[in-house]
Amino acid sequence: MGRDGFVIYTDLDGCLLDQETYSAEAARPALDLLRKERIPLVLCSSKTQAEVEYHRDLLGLTDPFVVENGGAILIPTGCFPFPHAFTRTTGPYRRVEFGIAYARLTETLGELARATGLRLRGFSEMSVKEVISLTGLDPDAARRAKARQYDEPFVADLSPAEVERLEREVQRRGLALVEGGRFYHLTGRNSKGLAVGFLTRLYRIAFPRLVTVGIGDAENDVPMLQRVDIPVVIPRESTLVDPAFEGRGWAVAPAAGPTGWTQAVLAILSGKWEGAARR
């Protein structure tokens, strides 16, 4: 647990991690300060548990984390010194689940392809080699990416009208369609926002005056940014932001990837960030 100050929720790819190299080296100054000040950094990603654990270990983080677009929160045992609701204990974590079974998602994606006539190719259909070709991941990382539990990423070349048609079919089945930085995602009605809201309530039991920060770069980050005091948008390499952020009035970091991430975090912690907290 950190001090009565901040908790930071962040996406990984294109934010804390470079979109091409998956390196967080440019974020090291901010990461060092967060560690020194004992400020929780909650990774909140569309990545799997295996993927987030890998990056969490590399970064030396011990805070809770959110996987597969809010499919589950994994809270290290003993993180909160008070009882709280959780679904079950798995290994060193208290696991709070919001998502639905992966088998249902993969089955439904096939149904959606047949119902719409669209070509939708999910991770469950892809070989490790194909995942490598789409993501640039090494073989071990690609296997971690395929170890999914609550979220089926898929590739599709869709027009706006086709996206709308697909979304209607998804909603009819009680599921959700989310567009991430690289893939579309078929999920339950879970979201990063629901997970962030749950965790923030726990943090505020201990720290009532806590200020929450959310950092994201894609449509699937919108629910997370809606639930925090200080939302931060990370631009793409072109300096343009995802269309999902247009018109929301959220402050944009001055650079893409971990460079912009670091500049935003350091500015927020020093009180110099242009986006004031909504308190």
VOPAGU-2260 file (C-alpha; in pm, 1 decimal, decimal comma):
REM VOPAGU-2260
SITE   aa  ch    i         X         Y         Z
SITE  MET   A    0       0,0       0,0       0,0
SITE  GLY   A    1     121,8     350,9     -78,5
SITE  ARG   A    2      92,1     685,5      83,5
SITE  ASP   A    3    -222,3     898,0     100,3
SITE  GLY   A    4    -161,3    1062,2    -237,6
SITE  PHE   A    5    -196,8     888,5    -571,8
SITE  VAL   A    6    -271,8     557,1    -735,7
SITE  ILE   A    7    -194,0     525,4   -1106,1
SITE  TYR   A    8    -378,6     291,8   -1342,6
SITE  THR   A    9    -208,4     239,6   -1676,9
SITE  ASP   A   10    -239,8      51,7   -1999,7
SITE  LEU   A   11      76,6    -122,6   -2122,4
SITE  ASP   A   12     120,8    -132,3   -2502,4
SITE  GLY   A   13     173,4     212,8   -2650,1
SITE  CYS   A   14     175,6     368,6   -2304,0
SITE  LEU   A   15     416,1     231,8   -2043,8
SITE  LEU   A   16     560,8      -2,8   -2308,0
SITE  ASP   A   17     688,5     108,4   -2647,2
SITE  GLN   A   18     443,4      -2,3   -2917,0
SITE  GLU   A   19     714,6    -168,9   -3128,4
SITE  THR   A   20     987,4    -282,2   -2886,5
SITE  TYR   A   21     771,0    -346,5   -2575,2
SITE  SER   A   22    1043,5    -172,9   -2371,2
SITE  ALA   A   23     968,5      47,2   -2068,5
SITE  GLU   A   24    1320,9     187,3   -2046,9
SITE  ALA   A   25    1209,0     542,0   -2136,0
SITE  ALA   A   26     971,7     531,5   -1837,5
SITE  ARG   A   27    1246,4     449,6   -1588,6
SITE  PRO   A   28    1265,9     799,9   -1427,6
SITE  ALA   A   29     894,8     794,6   -1344,9
SITE  LEU   A   30     900,2     431,0   -1235,0
SITE  ASP   A   31    1188,6     502,8    -998,0
SITE  LEU   A   32    1000,0     796,0    -844,7
SITE  LEU   A   33     682,5     591,4    -801,0
SITE  ARG   A   34     880,7     322,2    -622,9
SITE  LYS   A   35    1054,9     578,6    -400,8
SITE  GLU   A   36     724,2     745,3    -307,7
SITE  ARG   A   37     548,4     407,7    -267,0
SITE  ILE   A   38     275,8     509,5    -510,6
SITE  PRO   A   39      78,0     209,5    -641,5
SITE  LEU   A   40     108,0     147,1   -1015,3
SITE  VAL   A   41    -175,5     -78,5   -1131,1
SITE  LEU   A   42    -124,2    -235,3   -1472,6
SITE  CYS   A   43    -461,7    -238,7   -1645,8
SITE  SER   A   44    -434,1    -418,9   -1976,5
SITE  SER   A   45    -598,6    -631,9   -2241,4
SITE  LYS   A   46    -304,2    -868,7   -2191,1
SITE  THR   A   47    -336,1   -1207,9   -2023,7
SITE  GLN   A   48    -235,2   -1285,4   -1667,5
SITE  ALA   A   49      80,0   -1457,7   -1795,3
SITE  GLU   A   50     175,2   -1151,8   -2000,6
SITE  VAL   A   51     108,5    -897,9   -1726,1
SITE  GLU   A   52     295,9   -1106,7   -1469,5
SITE  TYR   A   53     596,0   -1115,6   -1702,5
SITE  HIS   A   54     607,5    -735,4   -1739,2
SITE  ARG   A   55     519,8    -681,5   -1373,6
SITE  ASP   A   56     819,4    -890,8   -1270,0
SITE  LEU   A   57    1050,8    -705,5   -1510,3
SITE  LEU   A   58     931,0    -373,3   -1367,8
SITE  GLY   A   59     958,6    -489,2   -1007,5
SITE  LEU   A   60     592,1    -416,2    -929,2
SITE  THR   A   61     397,8    -570,9    -641,0
SITE  ASP   A   62      62,7    -394,0    -674,5
SITE  PRO   A   63    -270,0    -542,3    -791,3
SITE  PHE   A   64    -321,1    -571,2   -1166,8
SITE  VAL   A   65    -608,5    -599,0   -1412,4
SITE  VAL   A   66    -606,4    -846,3   -1702,9
SITE  GLU   A   67    -796,0    -894,5   -2028,3
SITE  ASN   A   68    -988,5    -565,7   -2037,4
SITE  GLY   A   69   -1120,3    -601,3   -1683,7
SITE  GLY   A   70   -1191,5    -973,0   -1702,7
SITE  ALA   A   71   -1030,1   -1010,9   -1362,5
SITE  ILE   A   72    -838,0    -824,7   -1094,1
SITE  LEU   A   73    -551,8   -1009,4    -927,3
SITE  ILE   A   74    -480,2    -873,7    -579,7
SITE  PRO   A   75    -168,2   -1002,4    -403,4
SITE  THR   A   76    -261,4   -1170,2     -75,7
SITE  GLY   A   77    -219,3    -922,7     208,8
SITE  CYS   A   78    -226,1    -615,2     -15,8
SITE  PHE   A   79    -524,9    -468,6     167,6
SITE  PRO   A   80    -519,2    -504,8     548,7
SITE  PHE   A   81    -896,8    -548,1     572,7
SITE  PRO   A   82   -1157,2    -795,3     441,9
SITE  HIS   A   83   -1296,9    -738,1      94,8
SITE  ALA   A   84   -1510,1    -920,4    -157,8
SITE  PHE   A   85   -1334,5   -1158,0    -391,3
SITE  THR   A   86   -1432,2   -1456,8    -601,4
SITE  ARG   A   87   -1158,8   -1704,1    -511,9
SITE  THR   A   88    -797,6   -1741,9    -410,9
SITE  THR   A   89    -561,4   -1865,0    -684,3
SITE  GLY   A   90    -194,1   -1900,5    -599,6
SITE  PRO   A   91     -63,3   -1579,7    -441,2
SITE  TYR   A   92    -369,2   -1375,1    -542,7
SITE  ARG   A   93    -722,2   -1295,2    -446,7
SITE  ARG   A   94    -893,9   -1307,3    -784,9
SITE  VAL   A   95   -1196,6   -1086,0    -849,7
SITE  GLU   A   96   -1363,8   -1199,0   -1172,9
SITE  PHE   A   97   -1589,6    -987,5   -1392,9
SITE  GLY   A   98   -1543,4   -1175,3   -1722,3
SITE  ILE   A   99   -1711,4   -1483,3   -1864,7
SITE  ALA   A  100   -1566,6   -1816,7   -1971,9
SITE  TYR   A  101   -1324,8   -1805,3   -2264,3
SITE  ALA   A  102   -1486,1   -2109,9   -2425,4
SITE  ARG   A  103   -1811,9   -1918,8   -2464,4
SITE  LEU   A  104   -1631,5   -1627,4   -2628,4
SITE  THR   A  105   -1453,2   -1841,8   -2885,0
SITE  GLU   A  106   -1772,5   -2028,9   -2968,3
SITE  THR   A  107   -1963,0   -1700,8   -3005,1
SITE  LEU   A  108   -1699,8   -1548,9   -3234,5
SITE  GLY   A  109   -1762,2   -1834,3   -3476,9
SITE  GLU   A  110   -2136,9   -1774,5   -3453,8
SITE  LEU   A  111   -2083,5   -1404,4   -3525,3
SITE  ALA   A  112   -1875,1   -1477,1   -3833,9
SITE  ARG   A  113   -2148,6   -1704,9   -3969,9
SITE  ALA   A  114   -2429,1   -1462,1   -3881,6
SITE  THR   A  115   -2263,9   -1158,8   -4041,4
SITE  GLY   A  116   -2064,9   -1318,1   -4322,5
SITE  LEU   A  117   -1757,7   -1129,4   -4198,3
SITE  ARG   A  118   -1410,0   -1278,9   -4171,3
SITE  LEU   A  119   -1322,3   -1271,0   -3801,7
SITE  ARG   A  120   -1005,7   -1455,7   -3703,0
SITE  GLY   A  121    -956,4   -1502,1   -3330,0
SITE  PHE   A  122    -649,0   -1583,1   -3123,4
SITE  SER   A  123    -788,7   -1927,7   -3049,0
SITE  GLU   A  124    -762,3   -2011,8   -3421,4
SITE  MET   A  125    -410,2   -1875,8   -3460,3
SITE  SER   A  126     -85,8   -2063,5   -3429,0
SITE  VAL   A  127     196,2   -1921,1   -3220,4
SITE  LYS   A  128     370,8   -1838,1   -3548,0
SITE  GLU   A  129      72,3   -1633,4   -3666,8
SITE  VAL   A  130      54,9   -1440,6   -3340,3
SITE  ILE   A  131     425,7   -1364,2   -3378,4
SITE  SER   A  132     369,8   -1230,0   -3730,7
SITE  LEU   A  133      85,3   -1003,0   -3615,8
SITE  THR   A  134     247,7    -870,0   -3299,3
SITE  GLY   A  135     624,0    -898,1   -3337,7
SITE  LEU   A  136     637,7   -1094,1   -3012,3
SITE  ASP   A  137     898,6   -1361,3   -2954,3
SITE  PRO   A  138     773,4   -1723,3   -2926,8
SITE  ASP   A  139     753,4   -1727,2   -2545,0
SITE  ALA   A  140     567,8   -1395,9   -2540,5
SITE  ALA   A  141     329,0   -1518,2   -2811,1
SITE  ARG   A  142     247,9   -1826,3   -2603,2
SITE  ARG   A  143     175,1   -1600,7   -2303,9
SITE  ALA   A  144     -54,0   -1393,3   -2526,2
SITE  LYS   A  145    -251,2   -1703,5   -2623,0
SITE  ALA   A  146    -309,9   -1809,5   -2260,6
SITE  ARG   A  147    -644,6   -1633,0   -2250,5
SITE  GLN   A  148    -923,8   -1663,9   -1993,7
SITE  TYR   A  149   -1176,5   -1380,9   -2043,5
SITE  ASP   A  150   -1114,8   -1200,9   -2374,1
SITE  GLU   A  151   -1087,3   -1315,6   -2736,6
SITE  PRO   A  152    -885,3   -1076,4   -2954,3
SITE  PHE   A  153    -949,2   -1105,8   -3325,5
SITE  VAL   A  154    -842,6    -947,1   -3650,4
SITE  ALA   A  155   -1084,9    -819,9   -3912,4
SITE  ASP   A  156   -1078,9    -563,3   -4191,6
SITE  LEU   A  157   -1408,7    -387,3   -4123,9
SITE  SER   A  158   -1576,0     -76,9   -4258,2
SITE  PRO   A  159   -1760,1     149,8   -4010,3
SITE  ALA   A  160   -2090,2       1,4   -4127,0
SITE  GLU   A  161   -1960,6    -351,0   -4072,7
SITE  VAL   A  162   -1840,9    -261,8   -3723,4
SITE  GLU   A  163   -2191,0    -133,4   -3642,2
SITE  ARG   A  164   -2349,8    -450,9   -3778,9
SITE  LEU   A  165   -2111,3    -669,8   -3583,0
SITE  GLU   A  166   -2167,3    -469,3   -3267,2
SITE  ARG   A  167   -2544,2    -517,6   -3292,6
SITE  GLU   A  168   -2497,3    -893,7   -3317,1
SITE  VAL   A  169   -2254,9    -891,6   -3023,4
SITE  GLN   A  170   -2496,3    -694,6   -2805,2
SITE  ARG   A  171   -2782,4    -929,6   -2892,8
SITE  ARG   A  172   -2576,7   -1204,4   -2734,7
SITE  GLY   A  173   -2512,7   -1009,4   -2415,5
SITE  LEU   A  174   -2145,8    -953,2   -2492,6
SITE  ALA   A  175   -1928,2    -652,0   -2577,0
SITE  LEU   A  176   -1708,4    -551,6   -2870,1
SITE  VAL   A  177   -1405,3    -335,6   -2789,6
SITE  GLU   A  178   -1141,5    -197,2   -3023,8
SITE  GLY   A  179    -788,1    -197,2   -2884,7
SITE  GLY   A  180    -463,8     -67,6   -3026,6
SITE  ARG   A  181    -399,2    -373,4   -3247,8
SITE  PHE   A  182    -707,9    -595,7   -3232,2
SITE  TYR   A  183   -1080,6    -604,5   -3180,8
SITE  HIS   A  184   -1178,8    -783,1   -2860,3
SITE  LEU   A  185   -1487,7    -991,6   -2782,7
SITE  THR   A  186   -1557,9    -985,7   -2409,2
SITE  GLY   A  187   -1830,8   -1009,1   -2152,0
SITE  ARG   A  188   -1976,0    -689,3   -2011,3
SITE  ASN   A  189   -1661,4    -641,3   -1807,0
SITE  SER   A  190   -1440,7    -338,0   -1868,2
SITE  LYS   A  191   -1130,7    -169,8   -1735,6
SITE  GLY   A  192   -1365,5      87,5   -1580,9
SITE  LEU   A  193   -1548,1    -167,9   -1365,5
SITE  ALA   A  194   -1217,4    -308,2   -1240,5
SITE  VAL   A  195   -1075,4      37,2   -1168,2
SITE  GLY   A  196   -1390,1     135,1    -980,2
SITE  PHE   A  197   -1367,5    -177,0    -762,5
SITE  LEU   A  198    -999,3    -126,3    -682,0
SITE  THR   A  199   -1041,4     244,9    -613,5
SITE  ARG   A  200   -1307,4     169,7    -352,1
SITE  LEU   A  201   -1058,8     -58,6    -176,2
SITE  TYR   A  202    -776,5     193,6    -191,0
SITE  ARG   A  203   -1001,2     470,8     -59,0
SITE  ILE   A  204   -1095,8     268,1     248,6
SITE  ALA   A  205    -735,1     315,3     357,6
SITE  PHE   A  206    -674,8     651,6     186,4
SITE  PRO   A  207    -997,6     857,4     160,3
SITE  ARG   A  208    -825,1    1155,9      -5,5
SITE  LEU   A  209    -658,3     944,8    -271,6
SITE  VAL   A  210    -624,7    1098,0    -621,5
SITE  THR   A  211    -660,3     846,7    -904,1
SITE  VAL   A  212    -477,5     874,5   -1237,0
SITE  GLY   A  213    -557,2     677,2   -1551,7
SITE  ILE   A  214    -330,3     655,8   -1857,6
SITE  GLY   A  215    -441,0     503,3   -2187,3
SITE  ASP   A  216    -414,3     527,5   -2564,1
SITE  ALA   A  217    -702,3     328,7   -2717,6
SITE  GLU   A  218   -1079,7     285,7   -2714,0
SITE  ASN   A  219   -1067,0       7,3   -2456,2
SITE  ASP   A  220    -908,1     256,2   -2213,6
SITE  VAL   A  221   -1204,7     496,3   -2224,4
SITE  PRO   A  222   -1398,2     325,8   -1937,8
SITE  MET   A  223   -1083,8     339,5   -1722,2
SITE  LEU   A  224   -1024,9     707,5   -1790,2
SITE  GLN   A  225   -1389,1     784,6   -1713,6
SITE  ARG   A  226   -1345,6     646,6   -1360,8
SITE  VAL   A  227   -1037,4     843,3   -1250,5
SITE  ASP   A  228    -970,7    1193,3   -1122,0
SITE  ILE   A  229    -693,0    1267,9   -1372,1
SITE  PRO   A  230    -732,1    1104,2   -1716,3
SITE  VAL   A  231    -426,9    1109,3   -1943,9
SITE  VAL   A  232    -435,3    1027,4   -2315,1
SITE  ILE   A  233    -117,1     898,1   -2477,8
SITE  PRO   A  234     -94,9     990,7   -2848,1
SITE  ARG   A  235      15,7     760,2   -3125,9
SITE  GLU   A  236     350,7     805,6   -3302,4
SITE  SER   A  237     182,1    1041,6   -3548,2
SITE  THR   A  238      93,2    1264,1   -3246,2
SITE  LEU   A  239    -273,4    1197,8   -3324,6
SITE  VAL   A  240    -500,1    1051,3   -3058,0
SITE  ASP   A  241    -741,3     762,8   -3100,2
SITE  PRO   A  242   -1076,1     891,6   -3235,2
SITE  ALA   A  243   -1246,3     747,6   -2924,5
SITE  PHE   A  244   -1094,4    1032,8   -2719,7
SITE  GLU   A  245   -1207,6    1317,0   -2944,6
SITE  GLY   A  246   -1434,3    1571,7   -2780,3
SITE  ARG   A  247   -1379,4    1442,9   -2425,9
SITE  GLY   A  248   -1153,9    1728,4   -2318,7
SITE  TRP   A  249    -893,5    1500,6   -2164,5
SITE  ALA   A  250    -534,6    1624,3   -2151,3
SITE  VAL   A  251    -293,1    1459,9   -2395,8
SITE  ALA   A  252      65,4    1368,7   -2308,8
SITE  PRO   A  253     331,3    1562,5   -2503,5
SITE  ALA   A  254     477,2    1252,5   -2670,1
SITE  ALA   A  255     388,8     896,6   -2763,8
SITE  GLY   A  256     470,4     579,7   -2571,4
SITE  PRO   A  257     677,2     560,3   -2253,1
SITE  THR   A  258     843,0     897,6   -2322,9
SITE  GLY   A  259     508,2    1077,3   -2305,4
SITE  TRP   A  260     399,7     848,3   -2019,2
SITE  THR   A  261     699,7     956,6   -1812,0
SITE  GLN   A  262     650,3    1326,1   -1888,3
SITE  ALA   A  263     285,4    1305,3   -1784,2
SITE  VAL   A  264     351,0    1112,5   -1461,3
SITE  LEU   A  265     633,2    1344,0   -1351,7
SITE  ALA   A  266     419,6    1649,9   -1426,5
SITE  ILE   A  267     124,8    1510,0   -1228,9
SITE  LEU   A  268     336,3    1421,7    -925,7
SITE  SER   A  269     498,7    1767,1    -927,5
SITE  GLY   A  270     162,3    1945,1    -958,1
SITE  LYS   A  271     244,3    2086,2   -1303,1
SITE  TRP   A  272       4,6    1877,2   -1514,7
SITE  GLU   A  273    -235,7    2079,3   -1727,6
SITE  GLY   A  274    -522,8    1839,4   -1664,9
SITE  ALA   A  275    -656,1    1927,9   -1319,9
SITE  ALA   A  276    -802,3    1658,1   -1100,0
SITE  ARG   A  277   -1182,9    1636,6   -1104,9
SITE  ARG   A  278   -1240,1    1644,3    -729,9
